[in-house]
Amino acid sequence: MRTTGEPPIYSAAWQHVHLYSPRSINVDSNMPAYRFLYQARRISDVPSDEALKFTGSEAPSEGWEIVPTFDAKCLVAYLMSLNQSHPLKGIQSAAPPASPSPAPGK
């Protein structure tokens, strides 16, 4: 169930929120949080464009933001590269298609 304000499913923003707080996406998730990949920092003048968008209990304190580290950005780029929701061009099976087995007794 998605609520208004959540990033589009499987987008980079979604991946970051899921890594930082999996239970904010799915209450029953047993995936551990990878918060060590993110940094809480004071907002200087303007909030970062990369800051994670949270509401409720997950939201950082007033004047603070959660931003991905370099490692978090690399991990999300890798996860996004694994997208196989589209046909892969030029990919053929390594093995030829299996021929049907003869019926028993023949």
MIVEX-90142 format. One line per 8 residues: number of its first residue (from 1); their letters; for each residue z, y, x of N, C-alpha, C, O. Coordinates in steps of 0.02 Angstrom, whole numbers, padded with zeros to 5 digits. Last residue first. Layout:
N
NUM) A) Z:Y:X:Z:Y:X:Z:Y:X:Z:Y:X; ...
# end
This chain:
106
106) KGPAPSPS) -01281:-02340:00444:-01354:-02333:00452:-01375:-02340:00522:-01434:-02335:00537; -01144:-02339:00432:-01180:-02398:00411:-01255:-02393:00417:-01290:-02439:00397; -01120:-02168:00396:-01094:-02231:00419:-01134:-02289:00391:-01156:-02288:00333; -01254:-02054:00429:-01207:-02082:00381:-01182:-02150:00408:-01221:-02186:00440; -01259:-01959:00579:-01289:-02007:00534:-01234:-02037:00488:-01176:-02044:00508; -01214:-01785:00579:-01200:-01853:00601:-01234:-01903:00553:-01239:-01890:00493; -01322:-01647:00606:-01280:-01687:00562:-01273:-01758:00588:-01319:-01786:00617; -01304:-01558:00760:-01346:-01592:00711:-01301:-01636:00667:-01248:-01659:00689
98) APPAASQI) -01241:-01396:00797:-01228:-01469:00793:-01275:-01500:00742:-01285:-01473:00688; -01333:-01275:00887:-01302:-01297:00825:-01296:-01373:00824:-01340:-01409:00847; -01290:-01262:01063:-01339:-01267:01009:-01304:-01290:00945:-01251:-01321:00948; -01171:-01146:01129:-01191:-01215:01115:-01243:-01216:01059:-01241:-01174:01014; -01154:-01011:01129:-01167:-01043:01192:-01191:-01115:01182:-01229:-01141:01224; -01233:-00907:01008:-01184:-00959:01024:-01203:-00991:01090:-01262:-00999:01104; -01273:-00740:01049:-01293:-00806:01025:-01240:-00856:01046:-01205:-00846:01096; -01291:-00573:01023:-01242:-00625:01038:-01266:-00690:01008:-01278:-00695:00947
90) GKLPHSQN) -01371:-00468:00985:-01387:-00504:01046:-01338:-00558:01066:-01344:-00587:01120; -01246:-00376:00901:-01316:-00386:00918:-01323:-00424:00983:-01285:-00413:01030; -01126:-00422:00787:-01137:-00408:00858:-01209:-00425:00876:-01231:-00481:00866; -01086:-00344:00633:-01122:-00397:00670:-01133:-00376:00742:-01148:-00318:00757; -00916:-00280:00622:-00988:-00272:00614:-01024:-00328:00652:-00995:-00357:00698; -00787:-00292:00655:-00802:-00288:00584:-00876:-00278:00570:-00896:-00268:00512; -00721:-00303:00774:-00777:-00349:00761:-00795:-00349:00687:-00815:-00401:00660; -00643:-00209:00892:-00668:-00206:00823:-00729:-00252:00815:-00781:-00241:00846
82) LSMLYAVL) -00598:-00193:01019:-00599:-00261:00993:-00626:-00265:00921:-00630:-00319:00893; -00585:-00060:01045:-00646:-00093:01070:-00652:-00164:01044:-00707:-00193:01045; -00460:-00032:00997:-00517:-00007:00958:-00581:-00042:00981:-00627:-00051:00941; -00384:-00086:01101:-00380:-00115:01034:-00439:-00094:00991:-00466:-00134:00953; -00420:00006:01204:-00436:-00066:01210:-00435:-00099:01140:-00482:-00135:01123; -00367:00123:01152:-00439:00120:01166:-00461:00047:01171:-00514:00029:01146; -00231:00086:01150:-00267:00098:01087:-00342:00097:01097:-00378:00071:01054; -00208:00077:01289:-00199:00018:01246:-00236:00028:01180:-00269:-00019:01157
74) CKADFTPV) -00231:00210:01328:-00273:00156:01355:-00268:00094:01311:-00319:00062:01297; -00129:00275:01260:-00199:00293:01246:-00246:00238:01270:-00294:00221:01236; -00018:00217:01321:-00029:00208:01249:-00101:00223:01231:-00131:00187:01191; -00034:00265:01453:-00037:00192:01439:-00050:00178:01365:-00088:00133:01349; -00013:00402:01434:-00078:00378:01457:-00086:00304:01441:-00140:00283:01419; 00083:00415:01281:00075:00419:01354:00004:00396:01371:-00033:00374:01328; 00079:00508:01128:00064:00448:01167:00060:00462:01242:00037:00515:01263; 00221:00600:01064:00152:00599:01090:00141:00535:01130:00187:00510:01162
66) IEWGESPA) 00317:00672:00943:00306:00609:00978:00233:00607:00999:00189:00612:00957; 00413:00825:00948:00355:00786:00929:00352:00723:00970:00380:00719:01024; 00530:00948:00887:00511:00893:00931:00448:00859:00905:00433:00864:00845; 00569:01038:00791:00554:01065:00858:00533:01011:00908:00520:01027:00966; 00676:00928:00706:00642:00993:00705:00631:01018:00776:00678:01020:00816; 00654:00756:00756:00695:00814:00739:00652:00877:00741:00600:00880:00774; 00517:00653:00693:00562:00678:00745:00601:00739:00721:00583:00770:00671; 00515:00538:00557:00495:00603:00583:00544:00625:00638:00604:00617:00631
58) ESGTFKLA) 00566:00425:00499:00529:00417:00562:00512:00484:00595:00497:00486:00654; 00618:00462:00376:00665:00444:00429:00631:00436:00497:00664:00440:00549; 00486:00574:00330:00547:00537:00314:00588:00522:00375:00594:00563:00421; 00334:00555:00425:00375:00587:00374:00438:00546:00364:00442:00490:00388; 00229:00585:00566:00277:00545:00530:00311:00588:00477:00317:00648:00484; 00100:00583:00671:00119:00615:00608:00165:00567:00570:00143:00516:00546; 00102:00608:00846:00102:00562:00789:00129:00598:00728:00176:00637:00733; 00000:00724:00934:00066:00705:00909:00059:00660:00848:00017:00671:00804
50) EDSPVDSI) -00119:00774:00978:-00109:00702:00986:-00042:00678:00957:-00029:00618:00955; -00111:00909:00968:-00158:00875:00922:-00147:00800:00923:-00165:00765:00876; 00055:00972:00980:-00002:00939:01010:-00046:00908:00956:-00021:00884:00905; 00109:01129:00909:00113:01055:00914:00048:01027:00943:-00006:01054:00933; 00130:01272:01015:00093:01240:00960:00101:01165:00966:00100:01138:01021; 00231:01298:01110:00204:01350:01066:00174:01319:01003:00191:01338:00947; 00314:01164:01124:00318:01229:01158:00294:01284:01111:00335:01313:01075; 00418:01042:01061:00356:01079:01047:00362:01147:01080:00410:01184:01067
42) RRAQYLFR) 00489:00922:01169:00496:00984:01130:00427:01015:01120:00384:01014:01164; 00450:00747:01150:00455:00809:01189:00461:00869:01142:00440:00867:01084; 00447:00578:01174:00473:00631:01130:00479:00693:01173:00510:00692:01226; 00315:00470:01207:00362:00517:01235:00383:00568:01182:00340:00597:01148; 00275:00295:01211:00270:00362:01182:00326:00406:01210:00377:00381:01233; 00299:00168:01249:00232:00194:01264:00222:00266:01240:00168:00295:01248; 00419:00134:01197:00418:00153:01268:00350:00180:01289:00344:00210:01343; 00393:00086:01071:00410:00156:01078:00410:00180:01150:00403:00240:01163
34) YAPMNSDV) 00336:-00025:01003:00321:-00011:01073:00334:00063:01087:00290:00099:01111; 00423:-00138:00899:00400:-00070:00910:00389:-00059:00985:00429:-00082:01026; 00365:-00305:00861:00412:-00258:00891:00381:-00188:00898:00320:-00181:00902; 00322:-00372:00703:00298:-00346:00767:00350:-00299:00797:00377:-00257:00760; 00348:-00410:00579:00394:-00436:00630:00371:-00416:00700:00398:-00439:00750; 00343:-00316:00428:00314:-00331:00493:00367:-00359:00541:00424:-00334:00542; 00378:-00274:00302:00395:-00343:00321:00369:-00362:00390:00372:-00421:00408; 00326:-00145:00291:00398:-00154:00291:00419:-00224:00315:00471:-00231:00347
26) NISRPSYL) 00202:-00078:00378:00216:-00138:00339:00290:-00153:00345:00314:-00172:00398; 00215:00051:00432:00151:00030:00403:00162:-00029:00356:00135:-00030:00300; 00338:00057:00481:00318:00114:00440:00252:00100:00406:00234:00132:00356; 00348:-00053:00561:00377:-00059:00494:00364:00003:00451:00376:00001:00391; 00294:-00011:00683:00256:-00056:00640:00282:-00061:00569:00244:-00071:00522; 00292:00120:00770:00337:00099:00716:00300:00054:00667:00278:00077:00615; 00201:00124:00877:00265:00159:00882:00315:00133:00830:00374:00125:00846; 00091:00049:00831:00125:00030:00893:00195:00061:00898:00242:00029:00920
18) HVHQWAAS) 00060:00122:00714:00078:00051:00709:00114:00027:00773:00162:-00010:00768; 00025:00246:00766:00082:00241:00720:00106:00169:00717:00167:00156:00717; -00088:00204:00841:-00031:00235:00873:00031:00230:00829:00085:00212:00854; -00173:00155:00740:-00151:00110:00793:-00089:00138:00828:-00042:00101:00842; -00196:00272:00667:-00162:00216:00635:-00133:00169:00689:-00076:00147:00683; -00271:00345:00762:-00206:00371:00738:-00165:00316:00706:-00104:00313:00716; -00384:00262:00769:-00341:00271:00828:-00272:00297:00808:-00222:00274:00834; -00389:00161:00619:-00412:00217:00660:-00366:00221:00721:-00315:00187:00724
10) YIPPEGTT) -00340:00064:00532:-00369:00042:00596:-00401:00098:00637:-00438:00085:00685; -00348:00171:00393:-00330:00105:00420:-00373:00088:00481:-00434:00096:00480; -00316:00344:00417:-00361:00291:00394:-00346:00225:00430:-00333:00225:00490; -00141:00392:00411:-00207:00392:00442:-00250:00336:00414:-00224:00286:00390; -00061:00454:00262:-00067:00403:00314:-00136:00407:00346:-00184:00425:00312; -00071:00544:00158:-00050:00569:00223:-00053:00518:00278:-00048:00536:00337; -00020:00441:00025:-00056:00500:00047:-00027:00524:00114:00033:00525:00124; -00001:00268:00068:00020:00329:00033:-00019:00387:00061:-00048:00383:00116
2) RM) -00050:00102:00038:-00055:00162:00077:-00033:00222:00036:-00045:00224:-00025; 00000:-00059:00042:00000:00000:00000:00000:00062:00044:00046:00072:00084
# end
